[in-house]
Amino acid sequence: MPHIRFNWLKLVLLVAVMGCRASAQTDQLLPEIDIHYKLSQDVRIFFQAKETREANTPTTAELGPSIEFYLRPLVSLREMTRFDLDDSKPRPLVFSIGYRYLPTPGKPPTNRLEPVITFHFPLPRIKVLFSDRNRGDLDWKNGGFTWRYRNRLQLEKHLKLRSFHLSPYVSVEAFYESQYKKWSDTALYAGCVLPFGKHVSIDPYYEHQNNTGKKPNQQLDQLGLRLNLYF
């Protein structure tokens, strides 16, 4: 058991070191806490608090609740994700609607309505979970309205190291922004979900963004650290 914990600690440190090297150009660390609470077998609420920087906007906090609605789980998805604390992953379709408040230093805050539809597909031959997340950011700020569509495709594989389970993943996300009338941002992610017991997991990840909304293009390398709590 000490040997397993040591290897697991080395993995966490490796992700952190990679992120710190990448973030040296921007000195960017994006912490996040997500608190999930099941109301029933098919409905869950969660509260999110995080720091974010997306699509040529300055770094800001993002706070607010969401409610999620599930379809019934698929047997193939349930088997593939049976050690994952996130019980939305065995569901082929998840719909959520949320509100986010984004205070911006020196500027009026943004009020955001956030609808999300996520599809989960099993890839049984290679034992990989494929996710297709479609998200809208409907933003009201200082009397004006803008919107953004985000499509994120993700591949995630469950691994077992003796008695320990972890889920590394890679994903790509494209952003279409109404103010630029084009696909103005792409983001690449690499991370790993690490569980602690039955209610806690952490998700350290590296993110690279390419913003083309304004000239010159902006490259961002960021380290994120997400804490998930499940009740």
C-alpha positions as CSV (number, residue, x, y, z in Angstrom):
1,M,0.0,0.0,0.0
2,P,2.8,2.6,0.7
3,H,4.3,1.7,-2.6
4,I,0.9,2.4,-4.4
5,R,0.5,5.7,-2.5
6,F,4.1,6.8,-3.5
7,N,3.5,6.1,-7.2
8,W,0.2,7.9,-7.0
9,L,1.9,10.9,-5.4
10,K,4.5,10.9,-8.1
11,L,1.7,11.1,-10.7
12,V,0.1,14.1,-9.0
13,L,3.5,15.9,-8.7
14,L,4.3,15.2,-12.4
15,V,1.0,16.8,-13.5
16,A,1.7,19.7,-11.2
17,V,5.2,20.2,-12.5
18,M,4.1,20.1,-16.1
19,G,1.4,22.6,-15.4
20,C,3.8,24.9,-13.5
21,R,6.3,24.9,-16.4
22,A,3.5,25.6,-18.8
23,S,2.1,28.4,-16.7
24,A,5.5,30.1,-16.3
25,Q,4.7,32.3,-19.3
26,T,1.3,33.5,-17.9
27,D,1.7,32.7,-14.1
28,Q,-1.8,31.2,-14.3
29,L,-3.4,28.8,-11.8
30,L,-7.1,28.1,-12.0
31,P,-8.6,26.6,-8.8
32,E,-12.1,25.2,-8.8
33,I,-14.5,23.6,-6.3
34,D,-17.7,21.7,-7.4
35,I,-20.1,20.5,-4.8
36,H,-22.6,17.8,-6.0
37,Y,-25.8,16.7,-4.2
38,K,-28.2,14.1,-5.5
39,L,-31.9,14.9,-5.1
40,S,-33.0,11.6,-6.7
41,Q,-31.7,8.9,-9.0
42,D,-32.2,11.1,-12.0
43,V,-31.7,14.7,-10.6
44,R,-28.7,16.3,-9.1
45,I,-27.8,19.9,-8.1
46,F,-24.3,21.3,-7.8
47,F,-22.6,24.6,-6.8
48,Q,-19.5,25.7,-8.6
49,A,-16.9,28.3,-7.5
50,K,-13.8,28.7,-9.7
51,E,-11.3,31.1,-11.3
52,T,-11.5,31.3,-15.1
53,R,-10.0,32.9,-18.1
54,E,-11.6,32.3,-21.4
55,A,-11.7,33.7,-24.9
56,N,-9.7,37.0,-24.5
57,T,-11.4,37.9,-21.3
58,P,-9.5,38.8,-18.1
59,T,-9.2,36.4,-15.2
60,T,-12.3,36.4,-13.1
61,A,-14.2,34.4,-10.5
62,E,-17.2,32.3,-11.6
63,L,-19.9,31.4,-9.0
64,G,-23.3,29.8,-9.2
65,P,-25.6,26.7,-9.0
66,S,-26.8,24.3,-11.6
67,I,-29.4,21.5,-11.8
68,E,-28.9,18.3,-13.8
69,F,-31.3,15.8,-15.2
70,Y,-30.3,12.3,-16.3
71,L,-31.5,9.6,-18.6
72,R,-31.3,6.0,-17.2
73,P,-27.8,4.6,-17.2
74,L,-26.6,2.2,-19.9
75,V,-25.2,-1.1,-18.7
76,S,-22.0,-0.7,-20.9
77,L,-21.4,2.8,-19.5
78,R,-22.1,1.7,-15.9
79,E,-19.6,-1.1,-16.2
80,M,-16.9,1.2,-17.7
81,T,-17.4,3.9,-15.0
82,R,-18.3,1.8,-11.9
83,F,-15.4,3.1,-9.9
84,D,-16.0,6.7,-10.8
85,L,-17.6,9.0,-8.1
86,D,-19.4,11.0,-10.8
87,D,-22.7,9.1,-11.3
88,S,-23.6,11.2,-14.4
89,K,-21.0,9.4,-16.6
90,P,-23.0,6.2,-16.9
91,R,-25.9,8.2,-18.3
92,P,-26.1,8.5,-22.1
93,L,-27.6,11.9,-21.9
94,V,-27.3,14.6,-19.2
95,F,-29.0,18.0,-19.4
96,S,-28.2,20.8,-17.0
97,I,-29.2,24.5,-16.6
98,G,-27.3,26.9,-14.4
99,Y,-26.7,30.5,-13.4
100,R,-23.2,32.0,-13.0
101,Y,-22.1,35.3,-11.6
102,L,-18.8,36.6,-12.9
103,P,-17.4,39.7,-11.2
104,T,-14.7,41.5,-13.3
105,P,-12.3,43.9,-11.5
106,G,-12.9,47.5,-12.6
107,K,-15.9,46.5,-14.9
108,P,-19.6,45.6,-14.5
109,P,-20.2,42.0,-13.6
110,T,-21.5,39.4,-16.0
111,N,-24.7,37.4,-15.4
112,R,-24.7,34.1,-17.3
113,L,-27.3,31.5,-18.1
114,E,-25.6,28.2,-18.8
115,P,-27.5,25.4,-20.6
116,V,-25.5,22.2,-21.2
117,I,-26.2,18.9,-23.0
118,T,-23.7,16.1,-22.6
119,F,-23.7,12.8,-24.5
120,H,-21.7,9.8,-23.2
121,F,-20.7,6.9,-25.5
122,P,-18.8,3.8,-24.6
123,L,-15.9,2.6,-26.8
124,P,-15.8,-1.0,-25.6
125,R,-13.0,-2.3,-27.8
126,I,-10.5,0.1,-26.3
127,K,-12.4,0.6,-23.0
128,V,-12.6,4.3,-23.3
129,L,-15.4,6.7,-22.4
130,F,-16.2,9.3,-25.1
131,S,-18.0,12.5,-24.1
132,D,-19.5,15.2,-26.3
133,R,-20.4,18.3,-24.2
134,N,-22.4,21.1,-25.8
135,R,-22.6,24.3,-23.7
136,G,-24.1,27.7,-24.2
137,D,-22.9,30.8,-22.3
138,L,-25.7,33.4,-22.5
139,D,-24.2,36.6,-21.0
140,W,-25.8,39.8,-19.9
141,K,-23.3,42.6,-19.0
142,N,-24.0,46.3,-18.5
143,G,-27.2,46.2,-20.5
144,G,-25.7,44.3,-23.4
145,F,-26.1,40.6,-24.4
146,T,-23.5,38.2,-26.0
147,W,-23.5,34.5,-26.4
148,R,-20.9,31.8,-26.9
149,Y,-21.3,28.1,-28.0
150,R,-18.7,25.6,-26.7
151,N,-18.3,22.1,-27.9
152,R,-15.9,19.8,-25.9
153,L,-14.9,16.3,-27.0
154,Q,-13.2,14.1,-24.5
155,L,-11.6,10.7,-24.2
156,E,-11.3,9.2,-20.8
157,K,-9.9,5.8,-19.7
158,H,-10.2,4.1,-16.4
159,L,-7.1,2.6,-15.0
160,K,-6.5,0.3,-12.0
161,L,-3.3,0.2,-10.0
162,R,-3.9,-2.7,-7.6
163,S,-6.7,-1.3,-5.4
164,F,-6.5,2.3,-6.6
165,H,-8.6,3.6,-9.5
166,L,-7.8,6.7,-11.6
167,S,-9.1,8.2,-14.9
168,P,-6.7,10.1,-17.2
169,Y,-8.3,12.0,-20.0
170,V,-7.6,14.3,-23.0
171,S,-10.0,16.7,-24.6
172,V,-10.4,19.5,-27.1
173,E,-12.9,22.4,-26.9
174,A,-13.9,24.9,-29.6
175,F,-15.6,28.2,-28.9
176,Y,-17.9,30.2,-31.3
177,E,-18.5,33.8,-30.1
178,S,-21.2,36.1,-31.2
179,Q,-19.2,39.2,-30.8
180,Y,-16.6,38.0,-33.3
181,K,-19.0,36.0,-35.4
182,K,-16.5,33.1,-35.8
183,W,-14.8,30.2,-34.1
184,S,-12.4,32.3,-32.1
185,D,-10.9,30.0,-29.4
186,T,-9.7,26.5,-29.1
187,A,-8.5,24.8,-25.9
188,L,-6.6,21.5,-25.3
189,Y,-6.8,19.7,-22.0
190,A,-4.9,16.8,-20.4
191,G,-5.6,15.7,-16.8
192,C,-6.4,12.9,-14.5
193,V,-9.3,12.3,-12.0
194,L,-8.0,11.0,-8.7
195,P,-10.5,9.7,-6.1
196,F,-10.2,9.9,-2.3
197,G,-12.7,7.6,-0.6
198,K,-16.4,7.8,-1.5
199,H,-17.0,11.5,-1.6
200,V,-13.9,13.4,-2.8
201,S,-11.9,13.5,-6.0
202,I,-9.3,15.9,-7.3
203,D,-8.7,16.7,-11.0
204,P,-5.3,18.4,-11.8
205,Y,-5.1,19.3,-15.5
206,Y,-3.1,21.3,-18.0
207,E,-4.8,23.6,-20.5
208,H,-3.5,25.3,-23.6
209,Q,-5.7,28.0,-25.3
210,N,-5.4,29.6,-28.7
211,N,-7.4,32.8,-28.8
212,T,-8.0,34.4,-32.3
213,G,-10.8,36.7,-31.5
214,K,-8.5,39.8,-31.3
215,K,-5.2,40.5,-33.0
216,P,-2.6,39.5,-32.3
217,N,-3.5,35.9,-31.4
218,Q,-3.1,35.0,-27.8
219,Q,-1.6,31.8,-26.5
220,L,-2.4,30.8,-22.9
221,D,-0.9,27.9,-20.9
222,Q,-2.7,27.2,-17.7
223,L,-2.7,24.8,-14.8
224,G,-6.1,23.9,-13.3
225,L,-6.9,22.1,-10.0
226,R,-10.5,21.0,-9.5
227,L,-11.9,19.6,-6.2
228,N,-15.1,17.6,-6.5
229,L,-17.3,16.8,-3.6
230,Y,-20.2,14.2,-3.9
231,F,-23.1,13.8,-1.5
